Amino acid sequence: MKEAVPEKEEVPKKVAEPEKKKRKGRGATYMPTVIRKKIHGSRSTVAVNRRGQLVSPTTVELQSYVGVLARQSVPITITTWHKVPNELKNKIWEQILAIFDVDPRAKKRVLSSAAAKWKQFKSQLSTRHIIPFKNNPEMLRKPLSIYNFITQKECERFVALRLSAKYLKMRENATAWIRSKKYNHHLSRRGYANKELDIQAKSGITDEIERHKMWKIAHMKQNGEFENEVVREIDDLTKKCKEGAVTFFGAEDVLTAAIGPEHPGHVRARGFGTNPSTYFNLPPKTWKDSLIRLLLESERKSRE
């Protein structure tokens, strides 16, 4: 599921602002439509696809609300989501169920989304209000005052955490990793799952769309062009597969052959929350799995 995109904020200039001038920004977020639903006791139904992903016209609204709850309910001074008390996580889930009719089996996926949005929010606070002024103590006295749900004590603790040598090093490594990414999709906030649903509805099909096809669709620019050469490799492998020149099996499909192995815990072109073990129905890794993979690789090379 795609992350809820916040409204743009003005990043303050790198000079101290006059006392009378308040730092501009988004502050707390309120969702009138959700509030009205809560008052009237109405609930929006959110469907779940075969992979357990949330798919429906109300998905974006749900994800926005999840982001609001995560930002305003979980203290930013907690270092990781794993340390957030279960009572607080359950409270977020209960608040979601008060507005949205969601399959209970989707709880883990929804809370994972809340974790991602909470982490993104803390990153935005650092990028916009702290890191640019790390050498300007005056600007760091009350950098988060526009957020009325963050206390001054929490703010001071958060600033200290974000200016620590440990965090700055981690941030440097994360920035380098992001810059090294080769492939960026052009999907909207609705993500892969809802994009696939749109295509299925438009074409009248119910079968799952192959990964390499979804990947191509997601990486196509508005003018119909692609910004990388992998697409040619995908098309070439697809043609060879139809002709019987190459064979693919399970996780070793066209997309993996063109781009490379999957990252741990993630499946390309399948959207948020899809992991290899459930999607590919892979058993625990054994020496037999390694042997099969080697045999398939050997067969592929012999045919090229």
N, C-alpha and C positions, 0 to 999 in steps of 0.2 A: 504494500500500500504506500502510496506516495505520501511524503511528509507534508503536513499543513504548512503552507507558505505564509509567513507573517507579512504584515504590511511593512512598507519601507519606513525606516527611521532615518532621521538626520544624524549623521555622526558628528559630534561636536568638534570644533576646531581645536588645534593643539595649543591653545592659549587659555589662560584662566578666564572664565566668564564673569561678568559683573554680578554682584550679589542679587540684584533685582531681576536679572534674566534667568529664567528657569531652563534647564536642559530639556530640549524637546525629545519626544519619543512616543512610543506606543502605549506604555503603561499597561494597566490591567485590560484584559479583553473581555467583552461581554457579548453574548449571542442572544439577541432579542427573540429570534424564532424558537430557540431551545427553551428560553425562559417561559415563553407563552405555552409551549407544550407541557412544561412542568406544572404550570398553574392550572391548566385545563385537564391535566391527567391523561393526555393523549400520548401515544407511543408510535414511533416510526419503525416499521419492520425492515430489518437488514438481512438480506439473503446470504447464504454461504455456498460457494461452489464446491466441486468435488475434491479440491485440494484444501478445503477448509478456510479459504480466503473470503473476506467480506466483499460482496458484489451487489450493488443496487444503486439507484439514483441518490440515496441518502448517505452513501459511504463517505463522501467528502465532508458532509455536515457532521457525521459521526467522528471522523478523524480530527476535525477542527475542535470538537468538544473534548475529545480525548486529550488533545494538546493543552487546552485551557485547564482541565482538571489536573494534569500532570504539573504544569507550571505553577499553579496556584495552591496545590495541595502538598507537594513534596518539597521540603526545605532544600535549598540549593547548596547547603553546607554538607549534606550527605555526599560522600565521595563517589559511591557507585550505587547502581540500582539494586544490586544484590543486598546492600545494607539497609534498604528501605524496609521498614517493618511490614509484615504481612497484613496487619490490621489496616494500615494505610492503603495498601494495594487493594484489599477487599472493599474498602470504602469507595475507592475510585470506581471499581466494578459495579457496586450497588448504585452509585449515582448515574452510571451509564444505563443500567437496566431500567432506571426510573423514566428515562426519555426514549430509549431505543429497545425494541424487541429483538434481542440477539441470542442466537443459539448458545446455550451454556458451554458447549464444547469449544467455542471461540474465545473463551476467557483468557487463556494463555496467550493467544495471538494478539488480542486487544491490549493486554497489559504489556506485551513486548513492544507494541506500537507506542504506548505511553512512555515506556523507558527510553525509546529512541527520541521521542519529542522532548522529553525532559533533558536528555543529554544535549540535544541540539540547542535548546533554550539556554543552557549554561554556557555553551560554546559561543552563542551570539552575545551574551552578556560580556564575556571576556573580550571578544573581537571588537565590540562597539563601544564599550564603556570602561574597560580596564587596561588592556594591553597598549592601546595608543597613548595612554597617559602614565605608563609605568615609571617615567622619570619626572612626573609632575605631581607631587604629593597633594597639592592643593586641590587638584581635580579629582583625586581619589578619596576625598573626605566623605562625600555622599554621592557616589557615582550612580547609584541605583534608586535614587529618591523618587523617580517617576513611577516605580512599581510599588503601589501601596500595600501589596501583600508580602513585601520583603522588609523585615525589620532592619534597623540600623546595625544591630548586633550581628545579624546574619550577613549583612553587607560587609562589615569589617572582616569577619571570618572568611568570607568568600574571596575577598580581595587578597588576603594573606595567602590563601591556598593557591590562587591563580598567579601569584607573583613568586611562588616558591621555585627553586631551581629544578626540582623534580617535575613540576608541571610544565615549565617553560621548555625543558628538554623533550618531554612527551609531545608537546604542541609542535615543536620543530620537526620531529619525526613524522607526525601525522600530516603536517603541511607538505612535507616532501613526498609522502605516499600519495596524497591527493593529486599533486602536480604530475605524478608519474602515470596516472590513469590514462589509458589510451582511448577508451570507448565511453562516450557519454550519450545517454539516450535523450530523446526529445519528447518524452511522454508528458502528459499533464499530471495534475495531482491525483487523478484517478488510478494511475498505475497500470501495470501489466494485466492484472486480473480483469479489471473493468474494460480495458482496451480489447482484450480477447472476447469478452462478452458482447461488446459492440459489434465486432466483426462477425461473430456467430449469428447474432440477431439480424444483421444486414444481409448476410449470405444464406441464411436459413439452414445452417449446419449446427450440429450438436457435438460433433467430435472435437476433441482437444486439438488445437492448432499446434503444429510441430514447433519445437523451440527455435530452430534456426529461422523459421519464417517470422515468428514473433520478434526475434532479435532484429531482423532486417527492418520490420515495420517501425520498431521503436527507435532505430537509429537513422531513419530517413528524415531529411530536413523538409521544410514546407515546400521547397521548390522541387521535391522529388529526387534530389541528389543525396549521395552519401559522402561523408567526410573521411572515410578510411577505405583501404584496399581489401579489408577482410571480406567484404561482400562478394568480391570476385572469387575468392577462395571458397566461400560458402556455395555459390552458384556452381562452381566447377565440381565440388564434392557431391552436390545434389545430383548433378547430371551423371557422374560416374556411378553413384549408388543406384539410380534408375536403370542404368545399363548393365548393372551387375559386376562392374569392375572393382568395386570396393564393398565391404560389408561392415555394418555398424550394429552394435549390440548394447542395450542398456545405457549406461552413462557415457559410453564411447559412441556418441552420435555425431552428426554432421557439425554441430556447433562446437563441440569439444575438440574435434579434429582440426577445425579451422582456427580456433582461438587458443586452445590449450586446456589443461585440466581445470576442473571447478575449484573454487576457493573453499576451504573447509566451512561447512555449515551453510552454504549458499548454493542456489541453483540459478544460473543465468536465465534471463527471459521468462521467469516464472513468478516474479514479484516477491513482495515482502513475506517473510515467514516460511518460505518453502525450503526444506533442507534435503540433502541428497539421500539420506537413509530412508525417508518416507516416500520421496518422489520416485526414486529409482528402485524402491523395494530391495535395497541392498542389505544382506545379512552382515553380521560382524565380520571384519576383515580377517581372512585366514590365508594360509599359504596357497590354498586352491584358487582363491580370488586373484592372487598375484600371478599364478601360473596361467590362468585363463587370459588375463590382461596381456601377458607376454606373448601368448600364442596369437591373440588377435592382432597385436602390433606387428608380429612377424609376418602374418598373412597379409596385412595391409601393405607392408613394405615390399613384399614379393610381387604384388600386383601393380605397383606403381612403376 
